[in-house]
Amino acid sequence: MAVRKHWRKSVNDILVLGAGAWGTSIANLLAENCNKKVFLWALEKKVSNSINKKQINTQFLPNIKLNRNIVAVSNFRGISPTYIFIVVPSQFVYSITKNYADSISKKNKEKISIVICSKGFDLKRRLLLSDVLRPIFSLKKIAVLSGPSFANLVAKRKPTAVTLASKNSNLSKKVRDLLINKTFRVYISNDIIGVQINGAIKNILAIAAGITEGLGYGENARAAIICRGIKEIEKVSLAFGGKKQTILSMSGIGDIFLTCSSASSRNYAFGFMIGKGLDKNNILKKNNNVTEGLENAKSLFLIKKKYKLDTPILDSVYKILVKDQPVKKVANLLLARPLKKE
């Protein structure tokens, strides 16, 4: 895939909202590709100080030397970018984005395109993230980036492939040109709904896979959970208006495979510890990183009620994490379900 360098030279400022591991890695990728200043907004001042002084995000992405073009900020007022990459936890996407939008003029806001890199739902509003942002930015100015992409591996320039979805094909091509290089591939989709559903629910499925392993049920059981869980994700996606084939994309099967089978996956590791009998609150207290699957499980259970969908695996995670039902009891009920055709 050829890189259009003339486009990259014409890019104006880029703002990345969120300096966690993934946000920092995205900012680093953009800074290296575009060879120009990339603003990285961090909630924690110590994070922005570390990046600016040491070129390392010591809290969220340690041991990775960052590109000098990254300028970390704790205040985004006065920054008027062409592109904003949103990489904050899903429950904060609306408030942080609106806060930024309110700080700039209407004229400047109309020039901005949004790339949602967060994965999840908005629990408070019970909406997809693209729908949450539509009152602030036009849908034709919104794209979604999702796929199997551990932040530290992207930062280390290990080969990675992801999905970029938008209703605006021209926007997709421009954003793709910002991101692609010899080790980072981007596949374009127009299924903005399906890609978001995949990204949100795979975290819940990863927790289920981790619980299965923590319970000592073995790899056969984990494979079964993942396989049946994929069917449930597909069912939810179709109900929301997504496309059936999107489950086979990088944002679907690709991300599910990575997140549900790797100890490096936060959600899988969280599920594993739950399966081992550790207390949920104690796990979360010791974890610097947000486990999106927990929030997504709450959101999905509430959002999908109107569709009356049968999703026993996803519902089981909700019962364990939100309703505090005993893990083994929920697992046994799942195993006792009547058999049916595939």
Secondary structure, DSSP 8 states (H G I E B T S, - for coil): ----HHHHHT---EEEE--SHHHHHHHHHHHHHH-S-EEEE-SSHHHHHHHHHHSSBTTTBTT----TTEEEES--TT---SEEEE-S-GGGHHHHHHHHHTTS-HHHHTT-EEEE---SEETTTTEEHHHHHTTTS-GGGEEEEESS--HHHHHTT--EEEEEEES-HHHHHHHHHHH--SSEEEEEES-HHHHHHHHHHHHHHHHHHHHHHHTT--HHHHHHHHHHHHHHHHHHHHHHT--GGGGGSIIIIIHHHHHTT-TT-HHHHHHHHHHTT--HHHHHHT-SS--HHHHHHHHHHHHGGGGT---HHHHHHHHHHTS---HHHHHHHHHTS-----
